[in-house]
Amino acid sequence: MSPAIQKVEALDAGRLIRVEWEDGRESHYPCVWLRDNCQCPLCFLPSAAARRLLLQDLDVDIVVKEVTLAEGKKISITWPDEHASEYEAEWLKKRCFSEEARAEMQADLFLPERQYWGSDLQLPKIPFEEIMYNDESAYKWLCTLKKVGVVLLTGAATRQGELVKLGHRIGFLRLTFYGPTWQVQDKADANNVAYTNGKLCFHTDYPVLHHPPGVQFLHCIKQTAAGGESEVVDGFHVCNKLKERNPEAYQILSSTAVDYTDVGVDYCDFAVHCKQRIIDIDSRGQAVRINYNNATRDTVFDIPAEKVRPFYVALKEFNDLLNSAEHKFTYKLKPGDIVTFDNWRVLHGRQSYPSGAEVTRHLEGAYADWDVVMSRLRVLRKRVLNRD
């Protein structure tokens, strides 16, 4: 049911609008924000959902000249220059500046809820064909991917190109120096440690990029009989454990800029260098992205010599936690499986497998950015739940 306004009035010499709702609650809206967000055709372009009003034309000291309420459904404001603005009750309610309302809106936009896990992970599984052709299944897939961090899609065809279809389903894939998709198999003169048959330690992909890919897809086309098991660990869960157990180590890993490098030839020739903190944190000190790949950590290390050993001690403790039996989950991909996971949160690895005269294990990989994935999630949510 749409919210209804009981009363509206100007406060603070016309700089603030107070709205009293039918349920007795109230909201306060600064007039500079209301003027900045006028929804009339001169100030706003509905077809693009974008502001037309230029910031240089906004008076930050603006006060309201007159405010009126129309049938509890909207408020009308006349400004000192006689410009008129109207604001619907539902639009205003969603944008209330109270802490509770702001938290609700942010949760609705970005789905920050996380389900942490360790070796007890119940790996979510959804048939590939369902998410490709059923919006409800696709929405469930992306919501679970955001909340849990990993989802297994089953029953895809065992041929290259299925990830391109998956990319079209969400929008588009992320192009990198290894191509729009890439083939994980044992190769002579491998230009990446993944293209060998050796063990891969827990890592996130591409911390050498300033903006690492947010989501990774790995499609099993051929699987070796012996070895080659996949491993995943919830990096955010481990970060929380490290923060509790050794705050100093957490502080070192979340503040030290580590050099990464990747040089070679693939989709094109490349020489990439970047600095990343192993643990990126938000303003509350919570991990929001893990940037850890031991294989591409550079020999160059731009910190004072006396800080080097404390860094290694902290990193070793973090790495030991990642590899502890209580935290890691091991599984083996079958041909037709596509594992999809949050590359900012979930670290992945692989056990070694025997080499052969022919290719015994073949995965196709691809990336997508979280912006693309979240965009598709919101579009699907509106379609499936019939909501704005």
ChimeraX attribute file (.defattr): number of C-alpha atoms within 10 A of each C-alpha:
attribute: neighborCount
match mode: 1-to-1
recipient: residues
	/A:1	4
	/A:2	9
	/A:3	17
	/A:4	18
	/A:5	26
	/A:6	17
	/A:7	16
	/A:8	21
	/A:9	16
	/A:10	21
	/A:11	16
	/A:12	10
	/A:13	8
	/A:14	17
	/A:15	18
	/A:16	20
	/A:17	21
	/A:18	16
	/A:19	24
	/A:20	17
	/A:21	18
	/A:22	13
	/A:23	10
	/A:24	10
	/A:25	10
	/A:26	17
	/A:27	17
	/A:28	18
	/A:29	19
	/A:30	19
	/A:31	23
	/A:32	17
	/A:33	14
	/A:34	19
	/A:35	23
	/A:36	19
	/A:37	17
	/A:38	20
	/A:39	22
	/A:40	16
	/A:41	11
	/A:42	11
	/A:43	17
	/A:44	17
	/A:45	14
	/A:46	12
	/A:47	6
	/A:48	7
	/A:49	9
	/A:50	12
	/A:51	18
	/A:52	17
	/A:53	18
	/A:54	9
	/A:55	10
	/A:56	7
	/A:57	8
	/A:58	13
	/A:59	12
	/A:60	14
	/A:61	9
	/A:62	18
	/A:63	22
	/A:64	21
	/A:65	15
	/A:66	15
	/A:67	18
	/A:68	15
	/A:69	19
	/A:70	12
	/A:71	10
	/A:72	16
	/A:73	15
	/A:74	18
	/A:75	21
	/A:76	16
	/A:77	22
	/A:78	17
	/A:79	17
	/A:80	12
	/A:81	7
	/A:82	10
	/A:83	13
	/A:84	16
	/A:85	18
	/A:86	18
	/A:87	18
	/A:88	17
	/A:89	20
	/A:90	15
	/A:91	12
	/A:92	19
	/A:93	18
	/A:94	13
	/A:95	14
	/A:96	17
	/A:97	15
	/A:98	13
	/A:99	8
	/A:100	9
	/A:101	15
	/A:102	14
	/A:103	12
	/A:104	14
	/A:105	14
	/A:106	11
	/A:107	12
	/A:108	11
	/A:109	11
	/A:110	11
	/A:111	14
	/A:112	11
	/A:113	10
	/A:114	14
	/A:115	12
	/A:116	16
	/A:117	21
	/A:118	19
	/A:119	15
	/A:120	10
	/A:121	17
	/A:122	11
	/A:123	14
	/A:124	15
	/A:125	16
	/A:126	17
	/A:127	16
	/A:128	22
	/A:129	15
	/A:130	16
	/A:131	19
	/A:132	15
	/A:133	11
	/A:134	11
	/A:135	17
	/A:136	15
	/A:137	19
	/A:138	24
	/A:139	22
	/A:140	16
	/A:141	25
	/A:142	23
	/A:143	18
	/A:144	18
	/A:145	20
	/A:146	25
	/A:147	16
	/A:148	23
	/A:149	27
	/A:150	28
	/A:151	22
	/A:152	21
	/A:153	23
	/A:154	21
	/A:155	15
	/A:156	18
	/A:157	16
	/A:158	17
	/A:159	16
	/A:160	17
	/A:161	13
	/A:162	17
	/A:163	22
	/A:164	15
	/A:165	13
	/A:166	18
	/A:167	20
	/A:168	11
	/A:169	16
	/A:170	20
	/A:171	13
	/A:172	17
	/A:173	25
	/A:174	17
	/A:175	15
	/A:176	18
	/A:177	18
	/A:178	19
	/A:179	15
	/A:180	18
	/A:181	22
	/A:182	18
	/A:183	19
	/A:184	20
	/A:185	18
	/A:186	22
	/A:187	16
	/A:188	8
	/A:189	8
	/A:190	11
	/A:191	15
	/A:192	16
	/A:193	15
	/A:194	18
	/A:195	16
	/A:196	19
	/A:197	22
	/A:198	16
	/A:199	17
	/A:200	20
	/A:201	18
	/A:202	22
	/A:203	24
	/A:204	25
	/A:205	22
	/A:206	20
	/A:207	29
	/A:208	23
	/A:209	18
	/A:210	12
	/A:211	11
	/A:212	20
	/A:213	23
	/A:214	22
	/A:215	27
	/A:216	23
	/A:217	26
	/A:218	24
	/A:219	31
	/A:220	26
	/A:221	22
	/A:222	19
	/A:223	19
	/A:224	19
	/A:225	10
	/A:226	11
	/A:227	16
	/A:228	23
	/A:229	17
	/A:230	18
	/A:231	19
	/A:232	24
	/A:233	30
	/A:234	25
	/A:235	32
	/A:236	23
	/A:237	19
	/A:238	24
	/A:239	21
	/A:240	16
	/A:241	15
	/A:242	20
	/A:243	17
	/A:244	11
	/A:245	12
	/A:246	14
	/A:247	14
	/A:248	14
	/A:249	21
	/A:250	24
	/A:251	16
	/A:252	20
	/A:253	24
	/A:254	19
	/A:255	15
	/A:256	17
	/A:257	17
	/A:258	23
	/A:259	20
	/A:260	25
	/A:261	19
	/A:262	21
	/A:263	14
	/A:264	14
	/A:265	12
	/A:266	14
	/A:267	14
	/A:268	10
	/A:269	11
	/A:270	13
	/A:271	10
	/A:272	14
	/A:273	17
	/A:274	17
	/A:275	20
	/A:276	23
	/A:277	19
	/A:278	23
	/A:279	26
	/A:280	17
	/A:281	16
	/A:282	9
	/A:283	6
	/A:284	6
	/A:285	13
	/A:286	15
	/A:287	23
	/A:288	13
	/A:289	22
	/A:290	27
	/A:291	25
	/A:292	25
	/A:293	19
	/A:294	13
	/A:295	15
	/A:296	20
	/A:297	20
	/A:298	17
	/A:299	10
	/A:300	10
	/A:301	14
	/A:302	13
	/A:303	13
	/A:304	7
	/A:305	8
	/A:306	8
	/A:307	11
	/A:308	12
	/A:309	10
	/A:310	14
	/A:311	16
	/A:312	14
	/A:313	13
	/A:314	20
	/A:315	18
	/A:316	13
	/A:317	16
	/A:318	22
	/A:319	16
	/A:320	11
	/A:321	19
	/A:322	26
	/A:323	18
	/A:324	14
	/A:325	12
	/A:326	13
	/A:327	19
	/A:328	24
	/A:329	21
	/A:330	16
	/A:331	12
	/A:332	16
	/A:333	21
	/A:334	16
	/A:335	21
	/A:336	21
	/A:337	23
	/A:338	29
	/A:339	21
	/A:340	22
	/A:341	25
	/A:342	25
	/A:343	29
	/A:344	26
	/A:345	27
	/A:346	23
	/A:347	25
	/A:348	23
	/A:349	20
	/A:350	21
	/A:351	17
	/A:352	16
	/A:353	19
	/A:354	14
	/A:355	15
	/A:356	11
	/A:357	5
	/A:358	7
	/A:359	13
	/A:360	18
	/A:361	22
	/A:362	22
	/A:363	23
	/A:364	21
	/A:365	23
	/A:366	25
	/A:367	27
	/A:368	23
	/A:369	19
	/A:370	17
	/A:371	11
	/A:372	17
	/A:373	22
	/A:374	18
	/A:375	13
	/A:376	18
	/A:377	21
	/A:378	19
	/A:379	15
	/A:380	21
	/A:381	19
	/A:382	13
	/A:383	14
	/A:384	15
	/A:385	10
	/A:386	8
	/A:387	10
	/A:388	8
